[in-house]
Amino acid sequence: MLKRPERIAKDTAGRLAGLFPSDLPAALAAAGCDPIETESVWVQEKESGAKTAFCVLQKNGRASLAAQAGADTEELHAFLCASGAREVQAAVGLLTALGMPAQTRCALMRLEMQIPPEAETAFITDGLDKIYDLLVTADGTPAAADEKNAWIARNARGIFGGKTLLTAALADSGEPVACAAADLFGDYAFLRDVASAQNFRNRGLARACVCTLCEPLRERNKQVFLLAAESTAGFYRKCGFINTDPVGAGNIKS
């Protein structure tokens, strides 16, 4: 039976990931849980009280799902169809079991070996607007002002709450030209927002940002992981990451 256990707090992501230890798809599903951006969290459990699945519903219409063997996939399917969410992210095998086959696939990767950084980088606590501008420019996708403000607010909360680390390589002018960020929760650290400016690529700066970021995370015994497009998986292998479970996104038809 699916239950909505409690209000969403700063440590909810860590507690969700802890339901299924050493399960990276579950850690990925928990990673997006945020008191501001998450609509609700639901946990499926048997009559014995054993937890078999959990679902994170975001305000943007996306859902993240994790499940163990023995989960009631019929209930999960019915719940997702009634939830109002448009898309669900989960392990590819789980999406198939739900009858919502993956429309897109990504590589879920974990840090296997620490690689020393080969360029100078710095940990960043301010100037987040410039980091966001770098991400948008590198991606080539225009962003609305409200998206920028939401990104800055979320990362500022994370940095000053000790839940987010952000590194950047700086040009002589002091402008960021490469960056990487990680969110910390429970035993995990989720690496995201890795980018480098067009004119500074192929210099090892983004790789240096990733490697610098991973050093303190490994020291804290965090399991560092990320989600990568197939086109960028090779870059992360050079940073010491290896492929694990395939993850995808499937459409929800109500």
Disulfide bonds with the S-S distance in Angstrom:
none
